[in-house]
Amino acid sequence: MKAQRPYYVTIKGTKDGLTLYLDDSCSFHDIVNELDSMLSKRQYVQENEPMIRVTIKAGNRFLTEEQEEKIKDVIRKKRNLIVDAIDSNVISKEEALKWKEEADVISVAKVVRSGQVLKIRGDLLLIGDVNPGGTVMATGNIFVMGALKGIAHAGFEGNRNAVIAASLMKPTQLRISDILSRPPDQKEPSFRNDMECAYIDKNGTIIIERIQQLAHLRPNLTRLEGGIMNG
């Protein structure tokens, strides 16, 4: 008796829709052919039914943009089906380099003067001051070991979990992701003993707290624990 070959595509129903598991050892051509055949069965194509969300699990298979579009195209042709996400354990070299870049902590020792802009990918550790008129920007967090008297923009590519911390927090403007905050119109003390941090709270507002609160607010901030969190 001829042994039945394993399926290249496995379909499982979930409370959120359908999950399609793709074999990561066969050819892409086999995947597309079997996907088209399996999704054409009546049990997956019902008239007058709401849209069904489909999640693709590619495993250790790297899919190019063209291959992802091909899979989406096959699924779009079936009534009631819409691709919600494509997940893979493999990323491109460019994506890996970008991830590494954004995970790095960039240390800079300088004074950012009026008219200067310091912009980096990842977390910024500035050992120095940001003078009025100066700007510091980072895709991640910003830590200023000095006086922040200018503009600071953390998470400028959309990271709302980013924070801004400074030894002396007297900014002309704070921005985290797309949220903007200006300092209150009240007289600030000339010197503070405690570092402060700014973050977006659950209401979408930038709040300034003592740096000691940061460990509870952002428990994943461990890379700078020795140098910043105990500062």
C-alpha positions, 0 to 999 in steps of 0.5 A: 500500500502506497504511503500517504505523503505528509501535508505541506499545509495544515489548517487549524481553526481557532476562536480568532479564525484560521491558522495555516501552518506551512511546511518549511522543508518543501518547495514554495511551489508545493506550498502554493498548489496545496494551499489553493487546493485545500482552501477551495474545499467547501468547508472553508468557503461558505456563502453569506458568512462573515470574513474569516481572518487567516494567520500564516505560520511559516516556521523556519521558512523565509518568505520574500515580499513576492512570495508573501504577496503570492500567498495573500493572493491565493487566499484573497481569491477564496470567499470570506478569507482575509490574511491577518498576519504572516509569522516566520522564525526567520528574518532577513539580514537587513531586518536583523541588522536593524534589530541589532541597531535598535537594541544597541545603547549608543554612548555619546560624551558631548554638550548638545548646543543650540542649533545642534541635533543629535539623532541616533537609532537605538537607546541614547546615553548622553554624558553631557548637557542638552542646552536650550535650542539643542535637540536629542532624538532616538528611536529608543530611550534617551538617558541624559547624564547632565542637564536636559534644557533643550528638546528630547524626542524618544521613540521617534519611529513610534515606540510609545514605551520609550522613556526620557531620563535626565539628571536635571529635567528642565526641557523646553519640549519633550516628545515620546513617539507622537505625544508632545509635552511642554514644561508647566508654566511654573517656576522650577527650583534651581537644583534638584537632587533626584534624576527624573524620567518621562514616560507615557501613562495609560491615558496617553499623557507624558508624565514626569516622575522620579527615576526610582519609579522607572524600574516599576514602570518599565521593568524591561529596562535592564541594560542600563541598570548599573549605570542609570537605574541606581543613579 
